[in-house]
Amino acid sequence: MLKSDFLIIGSGIAGLTYGLDVCKYGKVTILCKDEPGEGNTTYAQGGIAAVTSCNDSIESHVNDTLTAGAGLCDKTVVQTVIEESGSAINFLLDLGVNFDLTKNSGKDKKQDFSQNFSLGKEGGHSERRILHAGDQTGREIQNALLKKVRAEKNITIVPMRMAIDLIINSNNECLGVYCLNLNTNEAETYGAKITYLATGGLGKVYLYTSNPDVATGDGIAIAKRAGALIKDMEFIQFHPTCLYSPVAKNFLITEAIRGEGAILKTVSGARFMDGYHPLKELAPRDIVARAIDHQLKISGEDYVLLDITDKSEEYLKERFPNIFKVLMNLGINISKDGIPVVPAAHYSCGGVAVDKYGLTSIKNLYAGGEVSRTGLHGANRLASNSLLEAVVYARISAAHSLEKIESIKAPDALPEWDHLDTDNSYEQVLVTHSWDEVRRTMWNLVGIVRNTKRLESAHRRLLFIKEEINQYYWKYRITKDLLELRNIIDTSLEIVEAALLRKESVGLHYLESDIKK
């Protein structure tokens, strides 16, 4: 067993922020499912929302968040996160994050945000308040965090380790985790006084997603199996504009592009968002995603077009350099051509329920980032609030952890992982077939627009697949593919069962019987 004071499962913005805040007070181990930095944070394009301009206010950002959340946000949490937004930005600036500046910016970036930083606007926001680094904000933040983490002697990063299950004792205390070494395919045991769950997203439970391949809902699944409370899983956000391409995989077209004036059109060139919401293209994401979905059903087309051809090529290269480059390589010049887009699974507003300190219902287990449910997002996340939430809550959890750490006894020798009498499987077809069936079931039956009949059908199919895979799991030795399949089934069932319990349309949970158009 490898012991730490603090064990972090995940290496995105939440996990790395937490690690930096606690490392001065104990040994920290960070487990990464892939190489450090491979996760949803890196692929976050748009930016981080924060009140930094003299034209903006805490009250305005709070109201926008509550409106997007459709009445289901925790108001106290919203107030706390928005009030701490300036502090979160200063934390990132101190790390060396380079947000885009205005041409008139001075030397002291912190002195006057409103004069120094170029602020974007996205759907649901009443003011320009999105700090960004081109269209690769997440990558800029991730790189800055990793650079700082790697310089800390008390932090050990362990890549290519996938969590199998949390280790929970009879007192409902988390003692650590069993994980699979993806290089050797052997199980390892990691013990810790405090465990911080920061495994990220779950987009890969759906057939079409903006998420990278690592986002298989692992944290939700292992927390659920450990007995943690899970909440609000019916609220899955579909990003309205993922590139429709047979070549590019999971390539997101940031919402910021609509904030800069891009409009949505049918393939024939007709603008349509004015028929769905007064804010048109800047309506909240759930409304835009449903509008596109509805237009595609009406037209029978495979995609709609996102048009920003009224902007110059020079401007687009500067504001959206990565998008411009990627699409140009695909033969699309966004200063002249419409961008083919479709909705895709993007973000989970629900997750492992945490209290005001980020503590789960299991003792000594915290959760942060997308895997957690703080209450900030309610029924629908306001654009660019996720990176903000991750930083603010990671720091809150770190402070609370440091208050508790001295009173927590280090775990004694923990039992090693037992492979039992399982054999290596030479028949992987059940895993690959079930993986495909689960994702197609979720896309077709538990998607943007739902109804009870489809949800019940999905539930029956998923339960049947779960039983098959459970039998397989106890018969054969674990592999990465098997663990991921097990996790996407468990996570998918959480989504479906939560959706079946909510009988009314609200936010991202939209029932077909309530369609007005």
WOZI-V511717 format. One record per residue. N is the residue number from 1. RES is the residue in one letter. SS is DSSP state (~ for helix, > for strand, _ for the rest). OMEGA is omega in whole degrees, -180 to 180 (none if undefined). Layout:
((N	RES	SS	OMEGA) (N	RES	SS	OMEGA))
This chain:
((1	M	_	175) (2	L	>	-174) (3	K	>	174) (4	S	>	168) (5	D	>	-179) (6	F	>	177) (7	L	>	-179) (8	I	>	179) (9	I	>	-177) (10	G	_	-174) (11	S	_	175) (12	G	_	-174) (13	I	~	-179) (14	A	~	-177) (15	G	~	-179) (16	L	~	178) (17	T	~	178) (18	Y	~	-179) (19	G	~	180) (20	L	~	-178) (21	D	~	-177) (22	V	~	-170) (23	C	~	179) (24	K	~	-172) (25	Y	~	178) (26	G	_	-179) (27	K	_	-176) (28	V	>	172) (29	T	>	178) (30	I	>	178) (31	L	>	-179) (32	C	_	179) (33	K	_	178) (34	D	_	172) (35	E	_	179) (36	P	_	178) (37	G	_	179) (38	E	_	-178) (39	G	_	-174) (40	N	_	-180) (41	T	_	-177) (42	T	_	-175) (43	Y	_	177) (44	A	_	-174) (45	Q	_	-164) (46	G	_	-179) (47	G	_	-179) (48	I	>	-177) (49	A	>	179) (50	A	_	178) (51	V	_	-176) (52	T	_	-176) (53	S	_	177) (54	C	_	178) (55	N	_	-176) (56	D	_	178) (57	S	_	175) (58	I	~	-177) (59	E	~	-180) (60	S	~	180) (61	H	~	177) (62	V	~	-178) (63	N	~	178) (64	D	~	180) (65	T	~	180) (66	L	~	179) (67	T	~	179) (68	A	~	-178) (69	G	_	172) (70	A	_	174) (71	G	_	-176) (72	L	_	175) (73	C	_	169) (74	D	_	-173) (75	K	~	179) (76	T	~	178) (77	V	~	179) (78	V	~	-179) (79	Q	~	-179) (80	T	~	-177) (81	V	~	-179) (82	I	~	179) (83	E	~	-179) (84	E	_	-175) (85	S	~	179) (86	G	~	178) (87	S	~	179) (88	A	~	179) (89	I	~	178) (90	N	~	176) (91	F	~	-180) (92	L	~	178) (93	L	~	179) (94	D	~	177) (95	L	~	-179) (96	G	_	177) (97	V	_	-178) (98	N	_	173) (99	F	_	180) (100	D	_	-178) (101	L	>	171) (102	T	_	180) (103	K	_	-178) (104	N	_	-175) (105	S	_	179) (106	G	_	-178) (107	K	_	-178) (108	D	_	-175) (109	K	_	-175) (110	K	_	-173) (111	Q	_	-179) (112	D	_	-179) (113	F	~	-171) (114	S	~	179) (115	Q	~	-174) (116	N	~	-170) (117	F	>	175) (118	S	_	-175) (119	L	>	178) (120	G	>	177) (121	K	_	-179) (122	E	_	-176) (123	G	_	178) (124	G	_	180) (125	H	_	180) (126	S	_	-180) (127	E	_	170) (128	R	_	-178) (129	R	_	-177) (130	I	>	173) (131	L	>	-174) (132	H	_	173) (133	A	_	-172) (134	G	_	174) (135	D	_	177) (136	Q	_	-176) (137	T	~	-179) (138	G	~	180) (139	R	~	178) (140	E	~	179) (141	I	~	-179) (142	Q	~	-179) (143	N	~	179) (144	A	~	178) (145	L	~	-179) (146	L	~	179) (147	K	~	180) (148	K	~	-179) (149	V	~	-179) (150	R	~	179) (151	A	_	-178) (152	E	_	-178) (153	K	_	-176) (154	N	_	-178) (155	I	>	175) (156	T	>	177) (157	I	>	-179) (158	V	>	-178) (159	P	_	175) (160	M	_	176) (161	R	>	-179) (162	M	>	180) (163	A	>	175) (164	I	>	179) (165	D	>	174) (166	L	>	178) (167	I	>	-176) (168	I	>	179) (169	N	_	-176) (170	S	_	177) (171	N	_	-179) (172	N	_	177) (173	E	>	176) (174	C	>	-178) (175	L	>	-178) (176	G	>	-174) (177	V	>	165) (178	Y	>	178) (179	C	>	-180) (180	L	>	174) (181	N	>	-174) (182	L	_	176) (183	N	_	-176) (184	T	_	-174) (185	N	_	176) (186	E	>	179) (187	A	>	179) (188	E	>	-179) (189	T	>	178) (190	Y	>	179) (191	G	>	-180) (192	A	>	173) (193	K	>	-179) (194	I	>	177) (195	T	>	179) (196	Y	>	-177) (197	L	>	-176) (198	A	_	-172) (199	T	_	175) (200	G	_	-164) (201	G	_	-174) (202	L	_	-172) (203	G	~	-176) (204	K	~	172) (205	V	~	177) (206	Y	_	-177) (207	L	_	180) (208	Y	_	-176) (209	T	>	173) (210	S	_	-174) (211	N	_	174) (212	P	_	-174) (213	D	_	-177) (214	V	_	-173) (215	A	_	-175) (216	T	_	176) (217	G	_	-174) (218	D	~	-176) (219	G	~	177) (220	I	~	-175) (221	A	~	-177) (222	I	~	177) (223	A	~	178) (224	K	~	-180) (225	R	~	179) (226	A	~	179) (227	G	_	180) (228	A	_	177) (229	L	_	178) (230	I	>	-176) (231	K	>	169) (232	D	_	-176) (233	M	_	177) (234	E	_	-174) (235	F	_	178) (236	I	>	-178) (237	Q	>	174) (238	F	>	178) (239	H	>	-175) (240	P	>	-168) (241	T	>	170) (242	C	>	-177) (243	L	>	174) (244	Y	_	-176) (245	S	_	175) (246	P	_	-176) (247	V	_	-177) (248	A	_	-176) (249	K	_	173) (250	N	_	-176) (251	F	_	-177) (252	L	>	171) (253	I	_	-171) (254	T	_	176) (255	E	_	180) (256	A	~	-180) (257	I	~	174) (258	R	~	176) (259	G	~	179) (260	E	_	171) (261	G	_	180) (262	A	_	180) (263	I	>	180) (264	L	>	-180) (265	K	>	170) (266	T	_	178) (267	V	_	179) (268	S	_	174) (269	G	_	-178) (270	A	_	175) (271	R	>	-174) (272	F	_	-174) (273	M	~	179) (274	D	~	177) (275	G	~	-176) (276	Y	_	-176) (277	H	_	-180) (278	P	_	180) (279	L	_	178) (280	K	~	-176) (281	E	~	-180) (282	L	~	173) (283	A	_	176) (284	P	_	-172) (285	R	~	-177) (286	D	~	-180) (287	I	~	180) (288	V	~	-180) (289	A	~	179) (290	R	~	179) (291	A	~	178) (292	I	~	179) (293	D	~	-180) (294	H	~	179) (295	Q	~	180) (296	L	~	177) (297	K	~	-180) (298	I	~	-172) (299	S	~	-174) (300	G	_	179) (301	E	_	-180) (302	D	_	-175) (303	Y	_	169) (304	V	>	-177) (305	L	>	173) (306	L	>	-168) (307	D	>	175) (308	I	_	-176) (309	T	_	176) (310	D	_	177) (311	K	_	-178) (312	S	_	178) (313	E	~	180) (314	E	~	180) (315	Y	~	-176) (316	L	~	177) (317	K	~	-179) (318	E	~	-175) (319	R	~	-177) (320	F	_	-172) (321	P	~	-177) (322	N	~	178) (323	I	~	-179) (324	F	~	-178) (325	K	~	-178) (326	V	~	-178) (327	L	~	177) (328	M	~	177) (329	N	~	177) (330	L	_	179) (331	G	_	180) (332	I	_	175) (333	N	_	-170) (334	I	_	174) (335	S	_	-179) (336	K	_	-173) (337	D	_	171) (338	G	_	-179) (339	I	>	177) (340	P	>	-176) (341	V	>	174) (342	V	>	174) (343	P	>	178) (344	A	>	179) (345	A	>	-169) (346	H	>	-169) (347	Y	>	176) (348	S	>	177) (349	C	_	177) (350	G	_	179) (351	G	>	179) (352	V	>	-176) (353	A	>	178) (354	V	_	177) (355	D	_	-175) (356	K	_	177) (357	Y	_	-176) (358	G	_	-179) (359	L	>	179) (360	T	_	178) (361	S	_	175) (362	I	_	-176) (363	K	>	176) (364	N	_	175) (365	L	>	176) (366	Y	>	175) (367	A	>	-179) (368	G	_	-176) (369	G	~	-172) (370	E	~	-179) (371	V	~	-176) (372	S	>	172) (373	R	>	-179) (374	T	_	-173) (375	G	_	-180) (376	L	_	-169) (377	H	_	-177) (378	G	_	-176) (379	A	_	-178) (380	N	_	-178) (381	R	_	171) (382	L	_	-176) (383	A	_	174) (384	S	_	173) (385	N	~	-173) (386	S	~	178) (387	L	~	178) (388	L	~	179) (389	E	~	-177) (390	A	~	-180) (391	V	~	-176) (392	V	~	-176) (393	Y	~	176) (394	A	~	-179) (395	R	~	175) (396	I	~	180) (397	S	~	179) (398	A	~	180) (399	A	~	180) (400	H	~	179) (401	S	~	-178) (402	L	~	176) (403	E	~	-174) (404	K	~	-165) (405	I	~	-177) (406	E	~	-179) (407	S	~	-177) (408	I	_	179) (409	K	_	177) (410	A	_	-179) (411	P	_	175) (412	D	_	179) (413	A	_	-179) (414	L	_	178) (415	P	_	177) (416	E	_	177) (417	W	_	-179) (418	D	_	178) (419	H	_	-179) (420	L	_	-180) (421	D	_	-176) (422	T	_	179) (423	D	>	170) (424	N	_	-180) (425	S	_	176) (426	Y	_	-177) (427	E	_	-175) (428	Q	_	-173) (429	V	~	180) (430	L	~	180) (431	V	~	-177) (432	T	~	179) (433	H	~	-178) (434	S	~	177) (435	W	~	-180) (436	D	~	-178) (437	E	~	179) (438	V	~	-176) (439	R	~	177) (440	R	~	177) (441	T	~	180) (442	M	~	-179) (443	W	~	-175) (444	N	~	-172) (445	L	~	-177) (446	V	_	-173) (447	G	_	-174) (448	I	_	178) (449	V	_	-172) (450	R	>	164) (451	N	_	-173) (452	T	~	-179) (453	K	~	-180) (454	R	~	179) (455	L	~	179) (456	E	~	177) (457	S	~	178) (458	A	~	-178) (459	H	~	180) (460	R	~	-178) (461	R	~	-178) (462	L	~	178) (463	L	~	179) (464	F	~	179) (465	I	~	179) (466	K	~	179) (467	E	~	177) (468	E	~	-176) (469	I	~	176) (470	N	~	178) (471	Q	~	179) (472	Y	~	-176) (473	Y	~	-177) (474	W	~	-179) (475	K	~	-174) (476	Y	>	178) (477	R	_	-176) (478	I	_	173) (479	T	_	177) (480	K	~	-179) (481	D	~	180) (482	L	~	179) (483	L	~	180) (484	E	~	178) (485	L	~	177) (486	R	~	-178) (487	N	~	-180) (488	I	~	176) (489	I	~	-179) (490	D	~	180) (491	T	~	178) (492	S	~	178) (493	L	~	176) (494	E	~	179) (495	I	~	-176) (496	V	~	-178) (497	E	~	176) (498	A	~	180) (499	A	~	179) (500	L	~	-179) (501	L	~	-179) (502	R	_	-171) (503	K	_	-178) (504	E	_	175) (505	S	_	173) (506	V	>	178) (507	G	_	-176) (508	L	_	178) (509	H	>	-172) (510	Y	_	-178) (511	L	>	-173) (512	E	~	-178) (513	S	~	-177) (514	D	~	180) (515	I	_	-177) (516	K	_	-176) (517	K	_	none))
